Amino acid sequence: MIVAVPYGSTMGENVLSTQLLSPGDTLAGKYRIDRIIGQGGMGVVYEAFHIRLRQRVAIKMLLPEILVFPEFVSRFEREARAAATLESRNVAKVLDVDTSPQGLPYMVIEYLEGNDLGEELARRGRLPIEEAVALVMEACMPIAQAHAQGIIHRDLKPSNLFLAKKDGGQVLKLLDFGISKILTERDSKETSSLQGLGTPHYMSPEQVRRASDVDRRSDIWSLGIILYELLTGQEPFSGPPAAVIAAIVADPVPPPRTRRPDIPVALEQVIMHALEKDLRKRYADVRTLMTDLAPFAGEEHIVPMSVAYALPAPHTVPPHAKATPAAPPAPAAPPASVASLAPTFVLKPPRPRWVYAVIAAPALMVLIFGIAFRAGRANVADAAMPLPERPNVTAAPTLQALQPIETASVATVITAPIVTATPPQAATHVPVVRPTASTAATGTAQSTVTPVPSSTGKRVGPLTL
């Protein structure tokens, strides 16, 4: 990085004449400088030894020429403040912050042995699916706590995720809060001056457009890019920085299965959800992302989900459309304790009574309608059933008086009314027996059956039906 010093600035001359620390020097009477671990465009990192506590530490110090740029000094202070605020095993602990006798700001952090994810990826290539998912889930832990306190990292990338060796294993540590944005502070001028900072390959579309307006969903985009790279061995967009920035804004994200077909379809959907360019469709918080990633981490790599549920709630997302005055500082959420590592349940308020009335009214109407319907059907059935007809009682006409019978052997026929009960389809009369003239000659009683016409008009034999 080339730093331009303003022409004619005496401050620049004094700064450039300042010398950096060398191995063997002592800082603040208690830190012995052992060696230089690394040096970048803004600062240098030393390995040191705390003489009084007898432990190794790391000291990060700004370069002398950076002091002419107040925004970079503010960035350094912001990093120290943000890292000190977070009490997480996945964040490098800040032990001390001060200024050297030469006027150079520095911070003392815990010493870490290991390598970052960028070096791991370069050495091994793409990682196994379960291991890659577990590493990103572990990175979600400190990010979720930072978001709960209104801190947006804005520079997540593999080189800022350090695999530290500890107790025979390894733990992932989040580094470099240098360009983080603290939502609860009124420092919009400082953050806007740093909007060009960040690594293009991992910047979200909204960060490319205007870094001062980003919220926690920008970090979720960066986590999605990191997981994409760990699984496929390459970023979604590659090329010169200008081309990458243009692709981030305009081009669709290539599905990771096109570069690694063995990635589960459901996991690809989670990655693409984290890489949604429409903020309304992207994951709104890190805890939801962790929940969706958990099935793919495997039992030996899985982060206990009770820890994820115990994370503080995320900070409110600020409006995107227009810059608004910063909200008053919100109280910092307490760190998660061991006793709180259990899923939290939200008690819903009781429903008002009118809700139950609305629910019960249709059921009551259906019940009443059913009863009425059954009663109506019963009445119709009763009306359709024919009533039994009354018996048709007909008095047969009186037989005419019989002529005198000469012989005594012929019994006298006594006529009397005959009552007959006929069904509806039977004849409606009784035939009349009349004596004939031959009775006297033969000495026997003969009779004729005279049919009486019926209203039906049908005749069967001697009877009319």
C-alpha positions, 0 to 999 in steps of 0.5 A: 500500500502506498501512502501519500503524505501531504506536501509541506506537512511538518507532521508528516516529517516528524512521523516518518522520522519515528522508528518502529520497535525492534526485537529486544526492545521493551514497551511500557516497561512490561512487554519485551519484543521478541520478533515481528510476526507480520506487517501490512499497509496499516500496521505491524504485529509483534510477538512479545512477552509479558514480563510480569505475567510471564506469558506470550502476547501479540502487539498490533501497532500502527505504522508511523505514516498512518498517523497523518490520516485521522480516519485510519487512527479512528479505525484502529481505535474502533477495532480495539473497542469492538473486540474488547466489547465482545466476550466470546471464545471465538474472538481474539481477546484484547488485553490492553490498549495504549500509545507508545512513547513515539506516539504510535497507538497499539493494542495487546491481544492474546497470542494465537498459534495456528493459521487462518482459513485462507492459508488452510484453503491454499494448502488443502484445496476445497474442504469436506462438506461437513468440515466447511459447514462446521467452520462457518457455523463457528464463525457465526457465533462471534458475528451473532454476538457482534450484531446483538451489540450493534457491531457490523464487521464489514470485512469478513474473509478467510484471512480474518478467520484464524484456526488457533491451536488450543488444548489439543484441538483448534478453535476458530477466532475472528480477527480484525474489526478495523472497518467495523461499523458500530450502529449505536455511535454517531460516527457516520462521517468516519464510516463514510470515509472508509466506505472504499475499504474491504475486500471486493470478493467478499463485499455485498452488493449494498456495501459496494454501493454505499458501505455506510448504509450496510446492516447485519445482512451484509455480514451474512452475504460475506459468510455465504461467500466464505462457505461457497469458497470453502466448498468449491475452492473458488469465489463466485466472482473472480477477476480484477477488482473492478470486474468483481465489483461489477459482477457482484452488482449486476451478475447472478451468483453461479450455483455452487453445484455447477462447480461441485456436484456432490453438494446437497441440493438443500445446502445449495439452497441455504447458500443461495439464500445467504447470497440473495441480492435482494435484501428482503429475501436474504437471511435476516439474522445469523441464528437462522442461518446457523439453524439451516446449516446445522443438518450438514455439519455432521455430529463430530463438527456440530456446534451445540444448537443450544449455544446458538439459541442462547445468543442475544437477539440481533440489533434492529436493522437500520433503514436503507433508503435514506440516511437518518439520524442515529438512534440513541445508544442502546444498552449492551446485551449481557454475554451469554452465560452457561446457565442460559445455554438453553432454547428460549421460548416466547410466551404469546399473549392470550387471544381476545374473547371475540376471536373465540366467538368468531371461531365458534359462530360458524360451527354453531351455524353448521350444527343448527343447519344440520338439525333443521335439515334432518327435521325437514327430511323427516317431515317430507318423508311423513308427507310422502307416506300414504295414509290408510284409507277408511274401509268402504262400507256399502249396504247391499240393496234389499232383495226383492220379495221372493215369489211363493214357493210351492214346495216346502223343501225350498227354504225361504230366503231371508234377505238382509243387508250385507256389509262388505269391507273392500280394499281400495282396488276391490269391487265396490258392490255385492252381486244381488241374487234374484229368483227365476221363473224356473224355480216353480217348475223344477222345484229347485231354487236357482238364482242369477248373478247380476253384475252392477257396473263399477266406476272403474269400467273394468270387467273380469268374469262376472265381477267388475273391478 
